[in-house]
Amino acid sequence: MQVLLNIDVGDVTRAITFYRDALGLTHARTLLEGAVAEMLGAGCRIYLIERATYEPATESGDALRTYERHWTPVHPDFVVDDVDQALAQAIAAGAIAETPVRTFDWGRLVTLSDPFGNGFCLIEFPGEPYALESGPSGTAEAP
């Protein structure tokens, strides 16, 4: 099984630049007459899909797509070696930091949004993801 991550954006060209500069992803190819960009370098293929603002978000057309700030129940977490450096790089590329960098027993995390309002996190782990330095099992549930 593979995981593919699709991210709706208002402008695919701007999104390619943002995800390249903010996270170091590589633009592999453009598909569907320029409406979709395939980005590599995050452990799965990421597809940036251009969708017009106020386009129907569902088949019924009851909800319109907007690029105002939103959080969805599913969002990508990008594991980085140095969260402070990665945060500075993301902000320089146009990301908005939504929280300060927070420190937990299992690592450090900051929440951000891309220029289109999509939420994502940068996470720095000192070892295995969500591993606690002490505790009965040595692991912890994700936040």
N, C-alpha and C positions, 0 to 999 in steps of 0.2 A: 504494500500500500504506500502511496505517496501523499504528501500534504502539499497543496498549492494554496497560496494566500492571494486573494483578490482584494484590491483596495480601490474603491471608487474615488475618482479625483475630478475636479472641474476642468483641468487643463493638463493633458498627458505630457506635453513638452516641459512644462514647468515642474511637473511631478518627477520626471526623469532627472532633471537637474537637482531637485531637492533630495531625493533618495540617494543619488550618487554622492552629493556633497555632504549631506548630513550623516549618512551611515556607511559610506564607502561601497555601496552596491554597484554592480556593473550592468550597464544596459546591454543586454544580449541581442535583442531584436525587437522590431516593431511589427505588429500584426494588425489584421483587419482594417486595412486602409488608414493606418495611423492612429486608430482609436485605442489600441492596447499596446503597452510596452512590457516586455519580459525583463525582469531584473534578477540577477544572480548574486550570490555571495552571502546568503543568510541561512544556509542549510535547507532551504526549500525555494522553489521558484515563486517569485512574487510578480503578480500581474497588476499593473496600474491601468485601470479601465476608465476611460474618459466618459463621463456621464454629465449631461447638461443640468445646470441648476434648475430646479422646479420641474424636472422631468418626472413622470410617475415612477415611484419607487417600487410599486407592485403592479401585477397584472390588472387588478381591479381599479387602479388609479386613485384609490382613496387617500393615499399618502403621497405627497410630493417630495422629491429629493431636494434637500438643502445642504449647504456646506457651512452652516452655522456650527458652532462648537457642539460636539456630541461625544458621548461615550457609549459604546455598544457593549453587550455582555462578552463579546469576543474582541480582543485587540492583540496586536503582536508585541511581544517582549523581545528586545534585541540584547543578547548577552555580549558584554564588552569587557575588555581587560581593565580599563580605567574609566569609571563613570564620569569623573570630573572632566577629563579630556574629551570624552564622547559627547557630553552635554554641551561643552563650549563649541564643538564642531557642529552639532545639530542646531544650536541657536544661531551660529554664524550663517548657516544655510537657510534659516527662516523658520525653524521650529519655535514653539512657544512652550517654555517650562511652566507646568501647571502646579508643581509642588517643589519645595527644595529637595535636595538630595537627602534621603532618609537612610539611616543605618539600622539594620536588624541583626539578630544573632547569625543569620544565614548569609548576609551580604548587604549591599547598598543598592538603592533604587531611586529613580526619579521618573515622574510621569510628565509627558509632553503631548503636544498636538502638532500635526503637520500643517502646512499652509491651507489645507482644505478642511480642517477641523477633525481629522481622524486621530484618535488617541493611540499612543504607543508608550512603552516603557523602555528605559535603558537600565540594565541590571548588571551589577558586578558581583561575582561570586568569588570567595577566596579559595574555594575547592569545588566539590560536587554541588550542583544546583540544590539549593534549599537544605544543605547539610548543616547541622548544628555542630558547634565545636564540642559541646558536651550534651549529654542526655542519654536516656536508656537505649534508643535505637540509632542515634546519630543522624536522624533525618527529621524534617519538619514539613508540615503541609505548606503549600504555596499560599501566599497572602490572598 
